[in-house]
Amino acid sequence: MSTLLRLDSVEAGYRDLVAVREVSLEVHAGEVVALIGGNGAGKTTTLRAITGLLPLRRGRIEFEGERIDGRTSSQVVARGIAHVPEGRQLFPTMSVRENLELGARERTTRAAALESVFALFPRLRERERQVAGTLSGGEQQMCAIGRGLMARPRLLLLDEPSLGLAPVMVRLIFENLKRINESGTTILLVEQNVARALTLSHRAYVLENGRIVLDGPREALQQSPHVKQAYLGL
């Protein structure tokens, strides 16, 4: 299995604060990899470093064997990485369709990409003319994921997709993430719902206080005493 994304001893932070230190991880083509940890562990910082929103202080990031740290976020997107941020960050006064179209990289493929998003999320087709700010939380999350998919990425980064959603909507979102992965899109998932994240993922990394403290196949982490106690409430 080829390595799509590699982080090697990455250090990043904000002003005087080092948020992640010596973070190394790999994501292979076709996988779902979960990055789990408590609030403030550095998960969002890691995603922001990958997408060029936050400069590295040390280390390197490679995508398909090419170094991407130091590139702008638009250059990272052009390489085939899409980022669905925490909090959805839609344009609330624009329609669902307009929000989705903003995610398209190429005008020539926009119609086909839009159709594939509507096939995945039929509710968005029903709401395509509706102003995004009036959608339910679950519908907004669908729209945010759909906007990421409009770029037809090879790697989709997801930051807390279940945050604030009702259980029935969480289940629907994760069913769709499974379908997205099965269709060929690799996923790096940051998720507070550790049980669901591990069920969906092939492998996972545990990030605590800015450092990777544990990693392995999902089955190993599901059976880990530390993960059970700290994240699964067992």
N, C-alpha and C positions, 0 to 999 in steps of 0.2 A: 504494500500500500504506500503510495507516494506521499511525501510530506508537503502539505499545502502551505501551512503557516508555522514558522519557528520563532520563538522568542528566546534569546540567549542572554542571561544575566542582566535583564532589563531593570533599570532604576529610573523612576520618574516621580514627580511631586509638584507641589505648588509653593512657590516662593521658598521659604525656609523649611517647609515640611517635605520630608521624603515619605511618599505614600506607598510605594512599592520598591522592594530592594531584592536584587539577585533573583528576579523571577525568570524562570526558564520553563517553557512548555512547547508542545507540538500538537498540531491538529492535522490529521491525515485526510486526504481526499475521501469524501463520502461519509465521514463520521459526524456524529453529534458529540461534542466535548463540552462538559459542564464545568464551570468555574464557580465553586461554592465557597461560602464564608460569611461571617457576620457583618453587620453594618460597620463601615469604616475599615474593612479589611484590605481594601485596595482594588476591588473587582472592577468598578467603573473606571478607575484610573487606568487600569490595564487596557480596557477597551479603548479609552481615549488615546492612549499611547499608540495602539495599533493603527488607529485611523488618522493619525497625524494631528489630532486636536491638542495634543500635549507633547512637547519635545522630550526626548530622552536625555537623561543626565549621563547614563552609562548603558552599555550593552548594545544589542542590535536586534532588528526585527527583519525577517525574510519572508517573502511571499513567493511561492513557486521558485525558490532558489535565488531570488533577487532581493537585494536589500531595499526596504521601503522606509526605514526610519529616516527622517530628514525631509521627506516629501510632504507636500501639502495634502490636506484632506481630499481635495478634488482629484489630485493625482492618485491617491490611494483608491478612491472610488473607481476611477478609470481603469485601474489594474484588476478590478473584479471583487472588491470588498464593499459590502453595504452594512451600515450601522443603524440599528433601530434603538434609539436611546431610551433611557428610563424617563417615564412621564410623557411618552408619545411625541410631544413637541410638534403637533399639527398646527396648521394655520387655521385658527378657529372661525374666521369670517369667510374662508374660502370653501368651496364645495368639496365633497368627497372626491369627485373626479379631478378637480384642479389639484388637490393635495397629492393624489396618486401620480398625476402627470408630471409633477415637479421631480419625481424620483427617476424618471426616464433619462437615460444617458443619450440615446439617439432617437431623433424624431422618426426615422424610418422604421424603427421597431416598436414604437410606442403603442400603436393600436394592438399589435399581437400581444405585447406584454400586459396591456390593460385587460384584454380578454382572458388571459391566463389567471390574472388576479381575481377577476370576477367569477371565474369558474371555481377557484379555490374558496372564495368568500362570497357566496351568492347574495348575502345581505348587503354587501357594498354595492352590488348592481342595483338593488332596490333603492338604495339611498344615494345614488351617485350625484344627484342634483341637490342633495340636502347639505346645508352648511355644517361643516365638521364639528363646530363647537356645540351643536345640539345633539350629537350622537351620544349614546350610552358609553360608559367606560369600556365595555367589551368591544363595541363597534369601533371606537376610536383606536383600540389596540389592533384590531383587524386592519384598519386603514393605515396605521403606522407600519405594520409588517408588510402590507401590500405595497406601500410606497418604497420600502427597501427592496422588494422583489422586482419593482419596475425597472431597476438597473440591471436585472438578470445577472445577479452576482454569482460567483463561484463560492464565495464565503459570506455567510450572513452572521453578523454579530448581533445578539439580542441581549438587552439589558433589562432585567426584571419584567418580562412580558406579562406575568400574572399579577403584578402589584395592584392591589385595590379592587380586584375583580371578584364577583360572586363565584362560588364553586362550580356551578354549571358552565359559566363562561370560561373558567380556567380549564376545565376538561375539554371544551371545544377548541380553545387556543392550542392546547398541547396535541390534540388530535391533528390539527392542521400543521403544526410544526413537524409531526411525524410524516405527514404526506409531503411536505416541502422537502424534507431530507430524502425520502424515498424517490422523489423525482430527480434527485441528483445534486441538490444544493447542500454543501457542507455547512455545519452550524457550530458556532462557539456561543454557548449559552451561559449567561449570568442569571441566576434565579434564586429567590428567597425560599421558594417551596422546594426544599432539598429532596424530599421523597419523589416528587414528580420529575425533578431534574435528573435524578439518578435513574429513574425508570425509562426516561426517554434517551439518555445518553449511552454511548458506547464506553467512554472513559470519562474520568473526572479528575480535577485538581482541587485541593482544599487550600485556600488562601487565608492566612491568619496574620494579622499585624504586618501586612505588606510582604509576607514571605510564603512560598509554597511549603507546606508542612507534610503533605500526603498526596499521593496520586496513584492511579491504577485503574483497572477495569471496573465497571460499575458494580459487578458482583462483589469484588473485594472491598469496595468502599461501603456497600450496603451492609457488609458483615463486620466492618471495622468497629471495634468498641468505642473509639474516639468519635467517629461520625455518628454512631447510634446515640451516644450520650449527649453530644454537643448540638447535633442538628436534627436528629430524628425523634428525640424525646423518648428513647427506649432505655 
